[in-house]
Amino acid sequence: MASERTSTAPYRRIVAEIRRRIESGELQPGDRVPSARAITREWGVAIATATKAHATLREQGLTLPRPGVGTVVAGSLPRREHELSRDRIVRTAVAFADEHGMAELTMRRLAAELGVATMALYRHVAGRDELVIGMIDVAIGAIRLPRRPPPDWRVALELCAREQWAAFQRHPWLGPSMSLTRPQLAPNGVLLSEWVLKAFDTTSLTVSDRMYAQIMLFTFVRGLAGALEIENEAIRETGMTNEQWLQTQAGSLAGLIDSGALEHFRELTEHGFDFGLDKLFEFGLARLLDGLSLLVDVRAPG
């Protein structure tokens, strides 16, 4: 995170102030901007810092050198920066993470994807933490549920869990990006939790019981989803699908089975075992809801 917070560096503060003067009209196109020596006097910085500020202003397309005059304000702000918005930045980040993984997403790479200077992003998002919250909010916001939950709480939770699982599959980075103990306050995430709490209105569960049930459901789906990003990274790094990788391990497993130490694994291989995350999701969801049914029955009056 330290690399994402360099906006506090002295040269960046100088750039931000000169940019403000340009955007406010205090400095017009063609006007001279403070020279490096003027910057050292006004901000009390070293000449190297002032030179770096000038270089950054040029990189961002805000200024240009004019022989015999000095550094002047460019004709206008770069067109692409005028088109920037928080929503566009966040949605571009989501698409990038979907394709390349969250580990590859930096503010610098996102700026390159948008065709703007990195500093331009900070006019709309404070930093990576805020960006990630926005990405989570967009991803969860795409989950479509009826305004009111179905009257049968189990039907409601099945629907919610499957919609969450679909969202995690669309966005493999989403599961590892969401914290259980320090949940990000993404508005759509809070609304989704409220929907689950409301699904138990036809039961006698307390609000605390409902909250634990909601957290347990989320933890189950998110736990499975944590494998999606890891699998995608492994495929990108090795070029092998999961099935191809398993084939490379078949010989080692066969040796262990032949040793006689894995009786039940031998039975599995003989009869066949069709494993997949979707099948594991359905199996686990059914068992989780079975357990909640016992709790609902226990809490029922009488």
Contacts in CASP RR format, 6 or more apart in sequence:
PFRMAT RR
TARGET T0000
AUTHOR 0000-0000-0000
METHOD contacts of the structure
MODEL  1
MASERTSTAPYRRIVAEIRRRIESGELQPGDRVPSARAITREWGVAIATA
TKAHATLREQGLTLPRPGVGTVVAGSLPRREHELSRDRIVRTAVAFADEH
GMAELTMRRLAAELGVATMALYRHVAGRDELVIGMIDVAIGAIRLPRRPP
PDWRVALELCAREQWAAFQRHPWLGPSMSLTRPQLAPNGVLLSEWVLKAF
DTTSLTVSDRMYAQIMLFTFVRGLAGALEIENEAIRETGMTNEQWLQTQA
GSLAGLIDSGALEHFRELTEHGFDFGLDKLFEFGLARLLDGLSLLVDVRA
PG
1 128 0 8 1.000
1 129 0 8 1.000
3 106 0 8 1.000
4 106 0 8 1.000
4 107 0 8 1.000
4 127 0 8 1.000
4 128 0 8 1.000
5 127 0 8 1.000
6 12 0 8 1.000
7 16 0 8 1.000
7 119 0 8 1.000
7 122 0 8 1.000
10 43 0 8 1.000
10 45 0 8 1.000
10 49 0 8 1.000
11 45 0 8 1.000
11 49 0 8 1.000
11 50 0 8 1.000
11 52 0 8 1.000
11 53 0 8 1.000
11 56 0 8 1.000
12 53 0 8 1.000
12 56 0 8 1.000
12 119 0 8 1.000
13 43 0 8 1.000
14 39 0 8 1.000
14 43 0 8 1.000
14 45 0 8 1.000
14 49 0 8 1.000
14 50 0 8 1.000
14 53 0 8 1.000
15 53 0 8 1.000
15 56 0 8 1.000
15 57 0 8 1.000
15 60 0 8 1.000
15 119 0 8 1.000
16 119 0 8 1.000
18 27 0 8 1.000
18 33 0 8 1.000
18 34 0 8 1.000
18 53 0 8 1.000
18 57 0 8 1.000
18 62 0 8 1.000
19 57 0 8 1.000
19 60 0 8 1.000
19 62 0 8 1.000
20 26 0 8 1.000
21 27 0 8 1.000
22 62 0 8 1.000
22 73 0 8 1.000
22 77 0 8 1.000
23 77 0 8 1.000
27 33 0 8 1.000
27 73 0 8 1.000
28 73 0 8 1.000
29 72 0 8 1.000
29 73 0 8 1.000
29 74 0 8 1.000
29 75 0 8 1.000
29 76 0 8 1.000
30 66 0 8 1.000
30 72 0 8 1.000
30 73 0 8 1.000
30 74 0 8 1.000
30 75 0 8 1.000
31 72 0 8 1.000
31 73 0 8 1.000
32 69 0 8 1.000
32 70 0 8 1.000
32 71 0 8 1.000
32 72 0 8 1.000
33 54 0 8 1.000
33 57 0 8 1.000
33 63 0 8 1.000
33 71 0 8 1.000
33 72 0 8 1.000
33 73 0 8 1.000
34 42 0 8 1.000
35 70 0 8 1.000
35 71 0 8 1.000
36 47 0 8 1.000
36 50 0 8 1.000
36 51 0 8 1.000
36 54 0 8 1.000
37 47 0 8 1.000
37 50 0 8 1.000
39 45 0 8 1.000
39 49 0 8 1.000
39 50 0 8 1.000
39 53 0 8 1.000
39 54 0 8 1.000
40 46 0 8 1.000
40 47 0 8 1.000
40 49 0 8 1.000
40 50 0 8 1.000
43 49 0 8 1.000
43 50 0 8 1.000
54 63 0 8 1.000
54 71 0 8 1.000
56 117 0 8 1.000
56 119 0 8 1.000
57 63 0 8 1.000
57 71 0 8 1.000
58 64 0 8 1.000
58 65 0 8 1.000
58 71 0 8 1.000
59 117 0 8 1.000
60 78 0 8 1.000
60 81 0 8 1.000
60 117 0 8 1.000
60 119 0 8 1.000
60 120 0 8 1.000
61 74 0 8 1.000
61 77 0 8 1.000
61 78 0 8 1.000
61 117 0 8 1.000
62 73 0 8 1.000
62 74 0 8 1.000
62 77 0 8 1.000
63 71 0 8 1.000
63 72 0 8 1.000
63 73 0 8 1.000
63 74 0 8 1.000
64 71 0 8 1.000
64 72 0 8 1.000
64 74 0 8 1.000
65 71 0 8 1.000
65 72 0 8 1.000
66 72 0 8 1.000
78 116 0 8 1.000
78 117 0 8 1.000
78 120 0 8 1.000
80 114 0 8 1.000
80 115 0 8 1.000
80 116 0 8 1.000
81 116 0 8 1.000
81 117 0 8 1.000
81 120 0 8 1.000
84 114 0 8 1.000
84 116 0 8 1.000
84 120 0 8 1.000
84 121 0 8 1.000
84 123 0 8 1.000
84 124 0 8 1.000
85 124 0 8 1.000
86 124 0 8 1.000
86 125 0 8 1.000
88 114 0 8 1.000
89 110 0 8 1.000
89 114 0 8 1.000
89 121 0 8 1.000
89 124 0 8 1.000
89 125 0 8 1.000
89 131 0 8 1.000
90 125 0 8 1.000
90 131 0 8 1.000
90 134 0 8 1.000
90 135 0 8 1.000
90 137 0 8 1.000
90 138 0 8 1.000
91 138 0 8 1.000
92 110 0 8 1.000
92 113 0 8 1.000
92 114 0 8 1.000
93 105 0 8 1.000
93 110 0 8 1.000
93 131 0 8 1.000
93 135 0 8 1.000
94 135 0 8 1.000
94 138 0 8 1.000
94 139 0 8 1.000
94 171 0 8 1.000
96 104 0 8 1.000
96 105 0 8 1.000
96 109 0 8 1.000
96 110 0 8 1.000
96 113 0 8 1.000
97 104 0 8 1.000
97 105 0 8 1.000
97 135 0 8 1.000
97 171 0 8 1.000
97 173 0 8 1.000
98 170 0 8 1.000
98 171 0 8 1.000
98 172 0 8 1.000
98 173 0 8 1.000
101 172 0 8 1.000
101 173 0 8 1.000
101 229 0 8 1.000
101 232 0 8 1.000
101 233 0 8 1.000
102 173 0 8 1.000
102 176 0 8 1.000
102 177 0 8 1.000
102 229 0 8 1.000
103 233 0 8 1.000
106 128 0 8 1.000
107 118 0 8 1.000
107 121 0 8 1.000
107 122 0 8 1.000
107 127 0 8 1.000
107 128 0 8 1.000
107 131 0 8 1.000
108 118 0 8 1.000
110 121 0 8 1.000
110 131 0 8 1.000
111 117 0 8 1.000
111 118 0 8 1.000
111 120 0 8 1.000
111 121 0 8 1.000
114 121 0 8 1.000
121 127 0 8 1.000
125 131 0 8 1.000
132 177 0 8 1.000
132 184 0 8 1.000
133 184 0 8 1.000
133 185 0 8 1.000
133 186 0 8 1.000
134 186 0 8 1.000
135 173 0 8 1.000
135 177 0 8 1.000
136 174 0 8 1.000
136 177 0 8 1.000
136 178 0 8 1.000
136 184 0 8 1.000
136 186 0 8 1.000
136 189 0 8 1.000
137 186 0 8 1.000
137 187 0 8 1.000
137 188 0 8 1.000
137 189 0 8 1.000
138 188 0 8 1.000
139 167 0 8 1.000
139 170 0 8 1.000
139 171 0 8 1.000
139 174 0 8 1.000
140 167 0 8 1.000
140 186 0 8 1.000
140 188 0 8 1.000
140 189 0 8 1.000
140 192 0 8 1.000
141 188 0 8 1.000
141 189 0 8 1.000
141 192 0 8 1.000
142 167 0 8 1.000
142 170 0 8 1.000
143 163 0 8 1.000
143 164 0 8 1.000
143 166 0 8 1.000
143 167 0 8 1.000
143 188 0 8 1.000
143 192 0 8 1.000
144 163 0 8 1.000
145 159 0 8 1.000
145 160 0 8 1.000
145 163 0 8 1.000
145 192 0 8 1.000
145 195 0 8 1.000
148 198 0 8 1.000
149 156 0 8 1.000
149 160 0 8 1.000
149 195 0 8 1.000
149 196 0 8 1.000
149 198 0 8 1.000
149 199 0 8 1.000
149 201 0 8 1.000
150 156 0 8 1.000
150 159 0 8 1.000
150 199 0 8 1.000
151 202 0 8 1.000
152 202 0 8 1.000
153 199 0 8 1.000
153 200 0 8 1.000
153 202 0 8 1.000
153 203 0 8 1.000
153 296 0 8 1.000
154 289 0 8 1.000
154 292 0 8 1.000
154 293 0 8 1.000
156 196 0 8 1.000
156 199 0 8 1.000
157 196 0 8 1.000
157 199 0 8 1.000
157 213 0 8 1.000
157 217 0 8 1.000
157 289 0 8 1.000
157 292 0 8 1.000
158 285 0 8 1.000
158 289 0 8 1.000
160 192 0 8 1.000
160 195 0 8 1.000
160 196 0 8 1.000
160 199 0 8 1.000
160 217 0 8 1.000
161 217 0 8 1.000
161 220 0 8 1.000
161 221 0 8 1.000
161 285 0 8 1.000
162 285 0 8 1.000
164 192 0 8 1.000
164 218 0 8 1.000
164 221 0 8 1.000
165 221 0 8 1.000
165 224 0 8 1.000
165 225 0 8 1.000
165 281 0 8 1.000
167 174 0 8 1.000
168 174 0 8 1.000
168 175 0 8 1.000
168 221 0 8 1.000
168 222 0 8 1.000
168 224 0 8 1.000
168 225 0 8 1.000
168 226 0 8 1.000
168 228 0 8 1.000
169 225 0 8 1.000
169 228 0 8 1.000
172 225 0 8 1.000
172 226 0 8 1.000
172 228 0 8 1.000
172 229 0 8 1.000
172 231 0 8 1.000
172 232 0 8 1.000
173 229 0 8 1.000
174 225 0 8 1.000
175 222 0 8 1.000
175 223 0 8 1.000
175 225 0 8 1.000
175 226 0 8 1.000
175 228 0 8 1.000
175 229 0 8 1.000
176 226 0 8 1.000
176 229 0 8 1.000
178 184 0 8 1.000
178 222 0 8 1.000
180 215 0 8 1.000
180 218 0 8 1.000
180 219 0 8 1.000
180 222 0 8 1.000
193 214 0 8 1.000
193 218 0 8 1.000
196 210 0 8 1.000
196 213 0 8 1.000
196 214 0 8 1.000
196 217 0 8 1.000
197 207 0 8 1.000
197 210 0 8 1.000
197 211 0 8 1.000
197 214 0 8 1.000
200 209 0 8 1.000
200 210 0 8 1.000
200 213 0 8 1.000
200 296 0 8 1.000
203 296 0 8 1.000
203 299 0 8 1.000
203 300 0 8 1.000
204 296 0 8 1.000
204 299 0 8 1.000
204 300 0 8 1.000
204 301 0 8 1.000
205 213 0 8 1.000
205 295 0 8 1.000
205 296 0 8 1.000
205 299 0 8 1.000
206 299 0 8 1.000
209 295 0 8 1.000
209 299 0 8 1.000
213 292 0 8 1.000
213 295 0 8 1.000
216 288 0 8 1.000
217 288 0 8 1.000
220 284 0 8 1.000
220 285 0 8 1.000
220 288 0 8 1.000
221 281 0 8 1.000
224 277 0 8 1.000
224 280 0 8 1.000
224 281 0 8 1.000
227 277 0 8 1.000
228 277 0 8 1.000
231 242 0 8 1.000
234 240 0 8 1.000
234 242 0 8 1.000
234 245 0 8 1.000
235 241 0 8 1.000
235 242 0 8 1.000
238 245 0 8 1.000
240 248 0 8 1.000
253 265 0 8 1.000
253 269 0 8 1.000
256 262 0 8 1.000
256 265 0 8 1.000
257 265 0 8 1.000
257 266 0 8 1.000
257 269 0 8 1.000
260 266 0 8 1.000
END
